[in-house]
Amino acid sequence: MIATTLPPRTSRRETTVAVVASVLIHALVVIGAGALLAIPFLHRAPAPVETPEPLEITIMSEPSPPVAPQFIRAEGMEPATEPPKNAPFESDRDTLAASESAPTGTQDLPSAEGVESPTMEFQNREYTAGKEAQAATPPSPAQEAKPEEARKPQPAPTPVTTQLALLDMPRPTPQSAAEQKPATPPSSSTPRPPSAPGFQPQTRVTRIQGNISNRGRASVTSVGTPLGRYKKQVSDAIGSRWYYYVNDQIGLLNIGTVGVRFTVDAGGNVKNLRVLSNTSNESFASVSVNAIMQADIPPIPEDVSKLLDNSRLEIDYSFTILTN
């Protein structure tokens, strides 16, 4: 028997090669298995990226209160047979828009050739003193109100509720009882507010370019309301005093306009009276303030009081002296 023995170095080399080959084979098997497992994921569609929804912000605000219609005196205007709807003006009676002239502009007013004035009037009327005004005694200098605001005019007021103007500075003339009575008594269905008997403010037709085509006495559409009737009472009470005081002290007054604001409480008392603007002089402001403070304003009626905040009525008022 012949035995052969391999050299030791050859056996170690083969062993090393076998180990390396085994490691490589196992590595390839692992890589191949991983590749096979990754194939389904490679064909799967990518998950959509979620985009954030836009942020919506809602601002909650209280609705604006409706704008109250502007007050206008209804004397001499075309009467309406029934209360108009959505009337732009408020008064002591119902009136219908009409014009004596053809339309010449875009305003919802009657066209008229007249004077340039801050007031809005549609007829020429002369001032008539009422009984209350004739009996009134102008306040003495010691009694005169001297508001601090008259010395420091503030920004112009918002559109005034009522306006009074004096154009040719007339003197009050006594009126007979027959002249002081209205031409036609008011009907029982349409209440009329008490006022200074016979009082009528002086007015001159204002130059207006309007678009009203309905022919008739120059008028606007206004609705008679309890508040409108009460505003006329306030206007008459103040106006009858103001004309008398102005005529008594006309030599001290300058041409111009005074704008004031005040509050009338439930009892008819004037509160928080202040001068907002003054293009005349301090004497005119004092006379106008005194006319308001001395006016016999009636208490606010119950049907009006319940419509007001705390039974108080805030009024803007302007007084004007113009040249002829």
C-alpha positions, 0 to 999 in steps of 0.5 A, spaced: 500 500 500 502 506 497 500 513 501 500 520 499 500 526 503 498 533 500 503 539 502 500 543 508 500 549 504 496 547 499 490 545 504 490 552 507 489 555 500 484 551 498 480 552 505 481 560 504 478 560 497 472 555 499 471 560 505 471 566 500 467 563 495 462 561 500 461 568 503 460 571 496 455 566 494 451 568 501 452 575 499 449 574 492 443 570 495 442 576 500 442 581 495 438 577 490 433 576 496 433 583 497 432 585 490 426 580 489 422 583 495 423 590 493 420 589 486 413 590 489 415 597 492 418 599 486 412 598 482 407 601 487 405 608 486 407 614 490 403 616 496 400 623 494 402 629 498 397 632 502 396 639 501 393 643 507 387 646 506 387 654 505 385 657 511 378 661 511 377 667 516 370 670 517 369 676 520 363 677 523 360 684 524 354 687 526 349 690 520 349 697 519 343 701 522 338 703 517 340 711 515 334 715 518 330 719 512 332 727 513 327 731 516 324 736 511 318 741 513 312 740 508 308 746 508 306 748 501 308 741 498 304 737 494 300 732 498 300 725 497 293 721 497 297 715 501 303 714 505 309 713 500 314 707 501 321 708 502 321 716 502 327 719 502 324 724 507 321 725 513 316 730 515 309 732 519 305 729 513 305 725 507 307 729 500 309 727 493 315 729 489 313 734 483 316 739 480 314 746 477 320 746 472 323 741 467 328 736 469 335 739 469 340 735 473 340 728 476 338 729 483 332 726 486 329 733 487 325 738 483 328 743 479 328 750 481 332 757 479 333 760 486 338 763 490 345 759 493 343 757 500 345 751 505 338 750 506 333 747 501 327 750 500 321 750 494 317 756 496 318 763 497 315 765 504 315 771 508 317 770 516 311 770 520 311 771 528 307 767 532 304 769 538 309 766 543 315 770 539 311 776 540 311 775 547 318 773 548 323 777 551 330 777 549 335 775 554 339 780 558 346 780 557 347 777 564 342 771 562 345 770 555 349 763 554 356 763 552 358 757 550 366 755 550 365 751 543 363 758 540 370 760 541 373 754 538 369 752 532 369 744 531 369 740 525 362 741 520 356 737 523 353 731 519 347 733 515 343 737 519 336 735 521 333 742 521 335 749 518 333 756 519 335 762 514 334 769 515 335 773 508 333 780 508 332 781 516 325 782 516 322 785 523 316 781 526 309 784 524 303 783 529 298 778 526 291 778 527 287 772 530 284 771 523 291 771 519 294 766 525 289 761 523 290 756 518 287 756 512 284 749 512 283 745 519 287 739 519 283 732 518 281 728 524 285 722 521 291 726 520 294 729 527 297 736 527 302 738 532 301 744 536 306 750 534 307 757 535 300 760 532 302 763 526 309 762 526 312 761 519 319 761 517 322 765 512 324 761 505 327 763 499 327 758 493 333 754 493 337 753 486 336 746 484 338 741 478 333 735 479 330 730 475 323 730 478 318 730 472 312 729 475 309 736 474 306 740 480 308 744 486 315 743 488 315 738 493 319 731 495 317 725 497 316 725 504 312 720 509 309 723 515 311 720 522 310 721 529 317 723 529 317 728 524 311 731 527 315 732 533 321 735 530 316 740 527 314 742 534 321 743 536 323 747 529 317 751 531 319 752 538 326 754 536 324 758 530 319 763 533 324 764 539 330 765 534 327 770 529 325 774 535 332 774 538 336 775 531 331 781 529 332 784 536 340 784 536 341 784 528 346 790 528 351 785 532 350 779 528 355 778 522 353 774 515 354 766 516 352 760 519 352 756 526 351 749 526 349 746 533 348 739 536 343 738 542 339 732 545 332 733 547 330 729 553 323 725 555 321 732 558 323 736 552 329 739 556 335 741 552 341 737 554 349 737 551 348 743 547 354 745 543 356 749 537 359 745 532 361 750 527 361 758 526 362 762 520 359 768 523 361 771 530 360 769 537 354 774 538 350 770 532 352 763 536 350 766 543 343 768 540 342 762 536 344 758 543 339 762 547 334 761 542 334 753 543 335 754 551 329 759 551 325 755 546 318 752 549 320 745 547 314 740 548 315 733 552 317 727 547 310 723 546 310 716 548 309 714 541 316 717 539 319 716 546 319 708 545 322 709 538 328 713 541 334 710 545 333 712 552 327 716 550 332 722 548 333 725 541 339 728 538 338 734 533 343 737 529 341 744 527 343 750 523 342 757 523 344 762 517 344 769 515 345 770 508 345 777 503 339 778 499 
